[in-house]
């Protein structure tokens, strides 16, 4: 089992300089604690730092670590993103993983002037165009939404033919599609374990049909403390705020009924979090290990939680939990 840390975008009262400083410190703490990778989310119209540029800066502070980043492909231009990711993959020595998603926040699509109903088509076409740009000197790609005509190569990534690609998907069709268009499936932070268990079987069946190895990674909310009570007291205000915000933006509509997030705090926690004392966190990780999950990417800080609490959990996770899987 490998472990990644998903960086938090910063608190509302922080300047961008403070967010950058704190991000570097958390990334360095993750490296010292034995995490394998540092991840960022590459959305738009948030107040956090731009993901690709932040990762490029981090390579100077966490040499040798793998990087991971998520992009909403319907909102990206394939040439620009392919070039940026080639550069980032080179900067981290070919240790980049790219997660791709369709997106779900309507205000982002509205801001880009893109109808949300086009998201699947744009997602598939952008991904295919990027793969061709990474692998071919001449590209003539003509989709319904994406048009790329180039007669000279872009910069090649260090990885061949391109960085590892994971599809971040909640719905069964997207999960079953993943093996035919990417290298694996990235489980959402908001999926519950019973849903993941069922969907993992669907994914493995689809991977077998596609002649692929069933590569499964997972994003999970995580926090470790001396006791479960202490962990719960620390995360509750922040987690409640985050999930209430996500539900208000409409994300609950895109989840299976059993995984809805517009529910009380106790129900949000059930079968979703890796939380508690070190023994309890180990037990939760073992459940995912049994499903064939190869890497768990942990989000260990949320809106309202300070740097001190986040660093304490990162260091304890590295000291008390990660060594049990080495």
Secondary structure, DSSP 8 states (H G I E B T S, - for coil): -EEEEE-----TT--HHHHHHHHHHHHHHHHHHT-SEEEEEE-SSSSS--HHHHHHHHTTTSTT-EEEEEEEGGGS-HHHHHHHHHHHHHHTTS-EEEEEE----HHHHHHHT--GGGHHHHHHHHHHHHHHHHH-SSEEEE-SS-EEEESS-----SSSSS-EEEEE--SHHHHHHHHHHSSEEEE-TT--HHHHHHHHHHHHHHHHHHT----EEEEEEEEE-SSHHHHHHHHHHHHHHHHHHHHHTTGGGGS-GGG-SSS-HHHHHTTTEEEESHHHHHHHHHHHHHHTEEEEEEE---TT--HHHHHHHHHHIIIIIGGGG-
